[in-house]
Amino acid sequence: MKDSLLWWFGATEANFSYAQDYMAVYLCGTVFAILSVGLNNFITCQGFARTAMCSVVLGAAANIILDPVFIFIFDMGVSGAAFATVLSQLASCLFTLRFLFGKKVPVKITFKGYDWKICRSILTVGLTPFLIILFDNVLIIALNMVLQRYGGSQSDALLTCNAIVQSLMLVITMPLGGISTGTQTILGYNYGANRPDRVLEGEKQIVKACVLFTVVMFVLAQTCSRYFVQIFTQDETYIEMSVRFIRIYTLGVIPLGVQYALVDGFTGMGIVKIAISLSFFRKLMYLALVVILPMTLGAANVFYAEAVSDVVPPMVTAAVYLFSIRKILNRREEEARAAAG
């Protein structure tokens, strides 16, 4: 089953053995990664954002230090990189668990007293980011499979360039997601407190922050991407291809700030159906383009799929927000009056 998954994920004859070695080790540490990332949110939501950041920095710093140790000093190659990652995730996980079981945090981890209604509300709100992340991984798998199938003699080169492009996109989307999800509590609190004026003003400021960030990243991606690519390779052919693909892939990154801000805003207010619908609309458009473009225009043009799906869906999302937000806030006011009366 593991081998089949690797082929589905886009592995080729040239890199299959490396992927197999890495995955065999990495899977052993999956539980540490899930616990460290998932439980870190329990630290943040209790007001210990700095501690949560320390947990992430600890794992990242440990990985940076251990990678050369295992790869070069111990001469373990790809397996060494995987071991370094697993140990780094373990360190971050232990740090998180130690804090959440400690005396400083107001709400500790317990194994009793669960309220099903509260759990159901949490699961409902958490369903949106879960499905978004799940489908994001499906899209990456689909993109790799398409490049592998339609890339021909260039499939290995295209897959390598795509890995670099996706790495750059993480540099954009991770901080962007941090801005939009980090402000969900502000919108959720004011929505629950029936303060529509503050919800509207808050969302406006969040959109401004997200768009400002994407403008900066757009400029950097279009002008300085060569320096980023050189972190991964010194081969001039790969550098030229990757830079070209990055410039194509990030053409629509500015409107993406609107998409993140508004979809996560709906999620923060508990408007899950709208949030999921808008997110899935963008991802389904991307998936359709990933399938159609290589068949009609060639594998190299598949990177335009991201640019198109970063422009059209945010326009739809903005229209839905402008059309529905007043109705949503008015309905919340009516519910508050009914509860008070």
Secondary structure, 3 states (H helix, E strand, C coil): CHHHHHHHCCCCCCCHHHHHHHHHHHHHHHHHHHHHHHHHHHHHCCCCHHHHHHHHHHHHHHHHHHHHHHHHHCCCHHHHHHHHHHHHHHHHHHHHHHHHCCCCCCCCCCCCCCCHHHHHHHHHHHHHHHHHHHHHHHHHHHHHHHHHHHCHHHHHHHHHHHHHHHHHHHHHHHHHHHHHHHCHHHHHHHHHCCCHHHHHHHHHHHHHHHHHHHHHHHHHHHHHHHHHHCCCCCCHHHHHHHHHHHHHHCCCHHHHHHHHHHHHHHHHCCCHHHHHHHHHHHHHHHHHHHHHHHHHHCHHHHHHHHHHHCCHHHHHHHHHHHHHHHHHHHHHHHHHHHHHC
